[in-house]
Amino acid sequence: MELGIKGEAALVVGASEGIGYESAKALLEEGAEVLICSRNAGKLKRAAQQLEQASGREVRWFAADVTRANDVVQLKEWLGREAPRLDILVTAVGGSHRAFFEELDDAAWLANYEFNLLGTVRVVRATLDSLKQSYAGGRIVILGAAGARMPYEHQVVSNVHKAGLIALVKTLGAEFQKYNIRVNSVSPGRTLTSLWTTRAEKLARERGVTPEEIIGEFSHEIPMKRFGRPEEIAAMVVFLASHKASYVTCQSILVDGGIAKGLL
Ligand SMILES: NC(=O)c1ccc[n+]([C@@H]2O[C@H](COP(=O)([O-])OP(=O)(O)OC[C@H]3O[C@@H](n4cnc5c(N)ncnc54)[C@H](OP(=O)(O)O)[C@@H]3O)[C@@H](O)[C@H]2O)c1
């Protein structure tokens, strides 16, 4: 399928590993010019080198922590120099926080708010001027979570903030139509990235079992009986970022092996 994004400029934030990295890789495979950003400069530089080796094309990078407002201001300045006309923005920063309500104080709520919601808001704000310059109309794809549609037990704070992203996408998709910018979100279910391998290793140590047994246990309630692979999530990201999704906006699409059981 010809996605029509060859030569377009794409920024992926949260791209040094996991779903963001695979999204950057898939965008490169479709011929986009890819710029990447995440927090740790060393990891990001290595990711850029790997992507360059795989694609044979230059991948420019900028380290910024989206929970720090000033970092995102600097990201905007860098983008103004490197890609004043941006076609695609992908944000893949966030994660679940396992804690019961009574374990969470204001500081924990605010930290998670910055990580899962405000960081993305800042990145959208920082890239909007560049996205408005896209000849074909800009596209924003935000990584949400299936947990927003089927709140997981023991994860109240990330359930709430990921649900906020659904509202953000609905609102911005309508508001940005005047700029010809589409806004969508991909909501992954359990996906095998470092987010889960780290969690599985920790739980395995606590319970005296192997990480594989933990992953097996958490796979059980997924109708497809397995975790997603980051490239399977990235495939939907790239589709939504492409011109094949030209009539799709304001949507949050589940890619979750069927785990979210609600009808809507
Ligand atoms: N994996 C899953 O099971 C799953 C399920 C549902 C939803 N999701 C969502 O999918 C998205 C990607 O998840 P993932 O599993 O691919 O995560 P991951 O493997 O942990 O990768 C996260 C990426 O974001 C970067 N990052 C983290 N904090 C950052 C910050 N404050 N500022 C800038 N960059 C930051 C990381 O780089 P550094 O280390 O350099 O910071 C890394 O490149 C997230 O929004 C997550 O909530 C994942």
The ligand as an ORCA input file, in Angstrom:
! r2SCAN-3c Opt
* xyz 0 1
  N       4.310     -0.969     26.455
  C       3.024     -1.086     26.811
  O       2.565     -2.144     27.265
  C       2.098      0.120     26.682
  C       0.743     -0.076     26.990
  C      -0.119      0.991     26.879
  C       0.336      2.223     26.496
  N       1.660      2.394     26.187
  C       2.083      3.754     25.814
  O       2.867      3.750     24.646
  C       3.839      4.784     24.743
  C       5.232      4.200     24.518
  O       5.443      3.173     25.466
  P       6.706      2.187     25.389
  O       6.285      0.921     26.020
  O       7.263      2.193     24.023
  O       7.693      2.952     26.385
  P       9.281      2.759     26.589
  O       9.752      1.514     25.939
  O       9.468      2.964     28.045
  O       9.905      4.000     25.785
  C       9.577      5.294     26.190
  C      10.333      6.302     25.357
  O       9.988      7.607     25.837
  C      11.176      8.286     26.266
  N      10.855      9.090     27.437
  C      10.468      8.660     28.657
  N      10.244      9.709     29.461
  C      10.492     10.819     28.731
  C      10.443     12.196     29.004
  N      10.086     12.653     30.206
  N      10.766     13.077     28.033
  C      11.136     12.635     26.815
  N      11.206     11.334     26.484
  C      10.887     10.427     27.440
  C      12.176      7.184     26.562
  O      13.503      7.635     26.408
  P      14.487      7.995     27.630
  O      14.771      6.745     28.353
  O      15.653      8.629     26.983
  O      13.721      8.983     28.445
  C      11.843      6.174     25.456
  O      12.432      6.564     24.249
  C       3.660      5.439     26.109
  O       2.831      6.557     25.972
  C       2.952      4.366     26.908
  O       2.144      4.893     27.953
  C       2.561      1.373     26.284
*
